[in-house]
Amino acid sequence: GSWHCFGCGRGGDVFRFVQEQENIDFREAVELLADKYHIELHYENAGGANDSHRGTKRARLLEANEEAQKFFVSQILTEEALPARKLLAGRNFSQQDCARFGCGYAPQGWDNLVRHLADKGFTQQEMLDAGLARQGARGIYDYFRGRATWPIRDSTGRTLGFGARKLYDDDSIAAKYINTPDTQLYHKNQVLYGIDLAKPQIVKKRQVVIVEGYTDVMAMHLAGVDTAVATCGTAFGEEHAKIVRRLISDDSLGGVQLTGPLRVEGEPLSSRIVFT
């Protein structure tokens, strides 16, 4: 099928329609539709070799992440999650604010999420492939434990992974913040936290504000700066720039005005970044 807008003159097939509606490129439009309808995709690289990719597997990983997000959100009001609520309240975020940004809590213990996902029909391999679990000597266990969580989504709202903040001194992972490891869905140099919420205004205003972390994005949006996004454990790079340029939707731009603490290898950058 095809479509045509008599107002602006644009038209095309279903893929073009999804591209226009979601401000994504052709490949992302194909993957989005394949994920939605559980269609198997096969990719062919420049050398002509086939790299089989099961669309159904990708969809299952997305479903696992969505179920994990529901689980984390369900835990935020438990007695155990009091430290997480205190952390968020200490930054003046209300319960309504936390719900808006999907704040959750990964409970302490060994395999709370693993058991929950197993009850929902997900296999251990799917949990490992989604970055939600790790393999241990006694079996798989939760990757996120005893931490406040935030869902990291793409511009269409699909949950690709998570960011999590340390709450307890006896946490076996010393890092204050951890993110989902690289998976089929999640690559830290290709995601921006808050892009799902900021996208409509980025498209409208042709502006993006880069801040440092999850709570900074929350604070900026609540203060009316609704084009704020943040990188996830890495510096702002070329792949992030591609996301921004696509949402700005103007290939004639020689540069995009960015505001925020941009740094590469510890060195501050100019607020004007030129994308090539």
N, C-alpha and C positions, 0 to 999 in steps of 0.2 A: 504494500500500500504506500501511498504518498500523501503529503499534505502541502497546503499552500496558504499563506497569509495574504489576503488581499489588501491589508493595511500597509504592511512594510515590504511586501513582495518576496519575502523569504519562503522557502519551501524545501522539500526533499523527502527522503524516506524516513522510516522509523528511527534509524540510528541518528540521522541529522536532527530529528525532533528531540531526542533525548539529549544530544549534545547542546542544543540551544536552551532547553529547559534547565539543565543541570550545570551548564558552563563547564563541560568536560570535553576531552578529546575523543576521537573515534574509538580508539582502543578501550578507553574506560567505559564508553557507552555500550560497546559489545559485551564487556565483562559484566557490567551492571545488569544487563538484560539476561545474560547467561546465568548469573548468580540467582536472579529472581525466578527464572523458569527452569533451573537445574538442567541446563544444556551443557553437554560436553564440548569443550573447545580444544583445538589442536593448533599449536603455534609452529610456524616454520621460520627458521632463522635465515640470515643472509646467505649462508652456505648451502641452503637447501635441505639441511637435515631436519627431520621432524622432532620436535620436542613436545611430546604428548602432555597435555594439561587437562586434568579432569575438572570441568566446571562444577561437577557435583561435589568434588572434594573441597574446592574453594568455598562453595556455598555452605558446606558443613562446618568449615572453620569459622565462617561468619556467624552461623547459628550458635556455635559453641561460645563465641565471644559475647553474643547478645544474651545468652543464658547466664554467662558469668557476670555480666553487668547487672542483670536482674538480681542475681544472688548477692552481689556486693551491696547493692542499694537496699536489699531486704535486711542486711545486717547492720546498717548504720544506726538504727534506733535501738539496738540491743544493749543490754547492760555492759557487755564487754567492750562495746564501741565508744564508751564514754571519753577516752582519750582523743579519739578522732573528732568527736563532736566539740570537745573543748578546744582543740586545735582550730577548727573552723570558726567557732564562736569567738575565739580570741582575735580573729581577723574580721569580726563584725559581719559574718555571713549568717543569715537566718536559715531556718530549716527549708523555707521556700526557695531561697537562693541555692542551697545545696541540691535540692531536687531539680532545679532548672539546669544545673551544670552536671548532673549525674554523679555527684559525690557518693562514694560508698565506703565500705569497710571490709577488708579481707581478714577474717578471724584468725586468731592464733590456733595452733594445732598442727597436725600433720597433713590431713587429706580432706578437710571439710568441703572444699570446692570439688575435688576429685570425686568424692562420693555423691555429691549433688548432681554433677554432670553425668555420672554413671547411671543414676536413677532416671535421668532424662534421656538415656539411650545413646550417649556418646561413648565411643571407644577410648581406651587409653592412648592409642596412637593419635587419635584426633586431638586429645587434650595436649599431648606433647607437641604435635605439629602446630597447634594454635599458640604455643608458648605459655599455656596456662598451668602446665605441670612440668616437673623434671623427673628424670629417672634416678632412683636411689638404689642402694643395696637391698632394701626391703620392699622395693616396688616404687611406683610413682608417687609423688607428693606435690602439694600445692606450691607453685612458684611464688605467689603473693601470700604472705602470712603476717598477721599483726600489723597491717598498714592501712592508712587512708588511701583510697583509690579514686582515680579519675579516668573516664573512658576517653580514648583517643580515636577520633572518628575521621572519616574522609569527608569531602565536601558534600556528599549526598547523605550523610548521617549514618553510614555503616560503621560499626565498631571494629576497628582493626587491631587494637591492642589497648594497653593500660599503662598509666603512670601511677606510682605508689610511693607514699612518704613514710619513712620510719617513725614509729611512735614509742618503741620500747628500747631501753638500754641493752637488753639481753638479746636483741635481734641478731641472728646468725649472719646476716648480711650487713656489713658496716656502712655501706653507702646510704646517705640520707634519702636519696631518691633512686628508684630503679624503674626501668621500663620493660615492656615486653621485649624479649630478644628478637632478633631478625627472624621472620617467618615468611611463609608464602604471601601473607597479607601485609605484614608490618615491616617497614624499613625506616629507621629513624631519620634518615636524610630525605625522606619523601613524605613526611607527615607534619602537620602543624596543628597543635592543640587549639581547639576553638574554631577551626575553619568552618565547621558545619553551622555554627551559630553566626559567625561573622560574614559568611559568604554573601547573603543578600545585600548587606550594606557595603561590602567591598565592591560588588558589582555596580551598585548605585552610585557610590561616592568616588569610585576609582582611587581608593586609598586603603592602605593597610598599616596597622601599627604593630610593631614587633616588640613583645615584652619577654621577660625572662622565664616565667613559670606559670603553673596552673592557677594559683591563687591570684597572680598578677592579672591574668586574663579575666578572671571572675571580677576582680575589683574594677578593672577598666570598663567592662561592659555595664556593671552596675552604676558606674559613674557617668555613663552615657557615651563612652568611647566604644562604639559597637563594631569597630573594624579591627579590634585587637586579637592577635593570635600569638602563639609561642612555639618555639622549637622544642623538641623533646630529647634533652640530653646530648645535644650536638649544636655546633655553630650553624648559623643561617648559610645555606649553600646554594649551589646551582639548581638542584632539584626543587628546593623550596621556591626559588625564584621562578621556576617554570609554573608552579601552582599559582603564584601571584599574577604573573603575566596573563595566564589563561583567564583568570577571573576579571582582570582589568579589561580584557577583550579588546586590545588595541595593539596590533603588531607594529604600528608605526611609531610607538613610543620608544625613544632611545633610552629611557630610564624610568623607574618608578620611584616616587617619593616614599621613603620608609622612615618611620620615626621610632626610635627605641635604642636600647643598649646593644647595638650590633658589634660583635667581636669575632675576629678570626685569629686563632692561636694567640689569644690574649691581647691582641692589638685592637684598639678602637677604630671603627671605620667611620667615614663620612656618612651623614644621614641620607645622602643621595647615592643610591646604588645603581649602576648601569648594568643591565642584563644584555648578554649577547647570545 
